[in-house]
C-alpha cells in the first residue's frame, strides 16, 4: 500500500464572526489575563541596595530581553522570593504571565500580595490562575482577602466578560460570588448580573437591573445598559431594547459599545437604512469600523439585504487583521447576489487563516460554472503567494473527487516547478498516476524520491508495493524493498498492509492474515480492507470478510482496488455503494 505518512497539513478554518461590540465580544475571551504592562518608570536595578540582588535582577532582565519570558520567569521568581521590593514581585508576575506558566504565576502573585496585600493589579492575575486550575476555595479566599485589605474588586465585571466562553470559569465564579462575605460589594453584584446574562437569566435582569444602574459607578453603566437591552431583545421586546439603547446613547454619546449594539438592533427591527446612516455618521476609527461593519454585514446578509451588505462591506477599510474576513464575507455576499466575477476576484485575495477555505471555495465555484480549467492557474498563484504547497495537495484531492484526475496531475506537475523541494507533491503525483494506471510514470516518481531518501520507509514501501502489484515479474525486488521498509518501521499500517499482501501473493495465507489484521486494527483504510477481506475470504471466513468490505466502502467507495475485489467476490455490496 502506498500511503504517505506525513502529508502537508491543510488549513481548514471556518469563518466565524461574532457581532462587533456586543457584551460577549467587547473584550477578549482569552482564558488568560492580559500580561501586566511594564512600568516605564520601574527600575528595580536602581532601587536595589544589595550587590547580589542587583546582579540577579540584571541577569533576569538580560535573560528576558535575549531569551524570552520562559527562561526569565524562573530567575525573576528567585529574586522576588529573596527581595522585599514589590516592584520585583510585580515584574516576576508579569513575566510568568507572559510565559503562560500557571504555577509560576501563582508563586509570583502570592509573593506580590505578601509584600502588598492591597495591590489591586495582583488579584485578577492570581484569580485567573486559581480558576484555571480549579482551586475554587482558594479563589474565594482570595476575593475575601481583597475586601479585607480594601483592594477594589472593580475588575470583576470585565473579568467575567473575558471568560464568557469558558463555562468552567464562570460556573466557579457563580459559586464564589455568592459567598456572604462578598454580598455587600457593589462590583460583586454587577459581576453577578454579567453572569446572569451569560446564563440566560433575562427575566430577572429586565425586572431588577434598573435599581442597580442607579447605584453603579459610571464606568459600569455602559455594560449594564447593554445587558438590559440584550435581555429585552432575548425576551422578544426588540422595540424596548432599541429604546433602551437610544436612551443609553443619549446618556453616553461617545459609547461605541452602545452604538454598536444599537446598530444591530436597528437592523433586526427592519431599519437597516437607518442603521447604515448611523454607522457612517458615527465616524468610527478604521479597526472598529471594520469590526462593527463586519457584524452589520453579516446580519444584513442574514436578513436578506444583500445589496446593502455588499455596499457596506465594499466601503470598509481593507487592511489589518480583519482584512481577510472582510474579503471573504464580501465575496460570499457577491456570489449569492449573482456577481460572480467580483466575488471570485475578492476570494482570490483572501489569505491568512481563511486561506484554505478560500481555495476550497474557489474550486467549488469554478466547478459549479463549468470552468474547472481555470482552477489550477489560480491555485498555483495563490499557493506561491502564500508559500503553502498544502493547498496544491488539497485541490488535487478535490479534482480527483470531481473525477478529473488529469487536472490533478496537471496541477501537481506544474506545482513542482514552484515547489521543487516539496517531495510530498511528487509523491501525490505518483499516487495519482497509479490511480490512472499510468504505472511507468508512477514508478519514475517513486524511484526519484527513493534516490533522494534511500532510508525513508514510506518511499521504500511505496515503490515496493507499486512494483509488486503493477510489475509481478519484479516481485522479489519489490518484496525486498517492502522488507527494508518493515525493518525501519514495523508499526506503520501502510507497511503492514504491503507486507501482508506480499505474503498473500506468495502463498503464505496465515502470515498475511496476521499482518493485515494488525494493519486493519491500526487504520480502517479501504485498501487495507480490500486486502484483509480477500485473505479472510480465502480462509473461509466469508461473513467477517463481508463486514470488513462493508466498512471499507465507507472509507472510499471509489477505490479501484476495492471495487475490483468486490466485483470478484461480493458484487452485491456494490449495488448500494
C-alpha positions, 0 to 999 in steps of 0.5 A: 500500500502506498500511503504517505505518512506525513502529508502537508497539513491543510488549513481548514478554518471556518469563518466565524464572526461574532457581532462587533461590540456586543457584551460577549465580544467587547473584550477578549475571551482569552482564558488568560489575563492580559500580561501586566504592562511594564512600568516605564518608570520601574527600575528595580536595578536602581532601587536595589541596595544589595550587590547580589540582588542587583546582579540577579535582577540584571541577569533576569532582565538580560535573560528576558530581553535575549531569551524570552519570558520562559527562561526569565520567569524562573530567575525573576521568581528567585529574586522576588522570593529573596527581595522585599521590593514589590516592584520585583514581585510585580515584574516576576508576575508579569513575566510568568504571565507572559510565559503562560506558566500557571504555577509560576504565576501563582508563586509570583502573585502570592509573593506580590500580595505578601509584600502588598496585600492591597495591590489591586493589579495582583488579584485578577492575575492570581484569580485567573490562575486559581480558576484555571486550575480549579482551586475554587476555595482558594479563589474565594479566599482570595476575593475575601482577602481583597475586601479585607485589605480594601483592594477594589474588586472593580475588575470583576465585571470585565473579568467575567466578560473575558471568560464568557466562553469558558463555562468552567470559569464562570460556573466557579465564579457563580459559586464564589460570588455568592459567598456572604462575605462578598454580598455587600460589594457593589462590583460583586453584584454587577459581576453577578448580573454579567453572569446572569446574562451569560446564563440566560437569566433575562427575566430577572435582569429586565425586572431588577437591573434598573435599581442597580444602574442607579447605584453603579459607578459610571464606568459600569453603566455602559455594560449594564445598559447593554445587558438590559437591552440584550435581555429585552431583545432575548425576551422578544421586546426588540422595540424596548431594547432599541429604546433602551439603547437610544436612551443609553446613547443619549446618556453616553454619546461617545459609547461605541459599545452602545452604538454598536449594539444599537446598530444591530438592533436597528437592523433586526427591527427592519431599519437597516437604512437607518442603521447604515446612516448611523454607522457612517455618521458615527465616524468610527476609527478604521479597526472598529469600523471594520469590526462593527461593519463586519457584524452589520454585514453579516446580519444584513446578509442574514436578513436578506439585504444583500445589496446593502451588505455588499455596499457596506462591506465594499466601503470598509477599510481593507487592511489589518487583521480583519482584512481577510474576513472582510474579503471573504464575507464580501465575496460570499455576499457577491456570489449569492447576489449573482456577481460572480466575477467580483466575488471570485476576484475578492476570494482570490485575495483572501489569505491568512487563516481563511486561506484554505477555505478560500481555495476550497471555495474557489474550486467549488465555484469554478466547478459549479460554472463549468470552468474547472480549467481555470482552477489550477492557474489560480491555485498555483498563484495563490499557493506561491503567494502564500508559500503553502504547497498544502493547498496544491495537495488539497485541490488535487484531492478535490479534482480527483473527487470531481473525477478529473484526475488529469487536472490533478496531475496537471496541477501537481506537475506544474506545482513542482516547478514552484515547489521543487523541494516539496517531495510530498507533491511528487509523491501525490503525483505518483499516487495519482498516476497509479490511480490512472494506471499510468504505472511507468510514470508512477514508478519514475516518481517513486524511484526519484524520491527513493534516490533522494531518501534511500532510508525513508520507509514510506518511499521504500514501501511505496515503490515496493508495493507499486512494483509488486502489484503493477510489475509481478515479474519484479516481485522479489525486488519489490518484496525486498524493498517492502522488507527494508521498509518493515525493518525501519518501521514495523508499526506503520499500517501502510507497511503492514498492509504491503507486507501482508499482501506480499505474503498473500501473493506468495502463498503464505495465507496465515502470515498475511492474515496476521499482518493485515489484521494488525494493519486493519486494527491500526487504520480502517483504510479501504485498501487495507480492507480490500486486502484483509477481506480477500485473505479472510475470504480465502480462509473461509471466513466469508461473513467477517470478510463481508463486514470488513468490505462493508466498512471499507466502502465507507472509507472510499467507495471509489477505490479501484482496488476495492471495487475490483475485489468486490466485483470478484467476490461480493458484487452485491455490496456494490449495488448500494455503494 
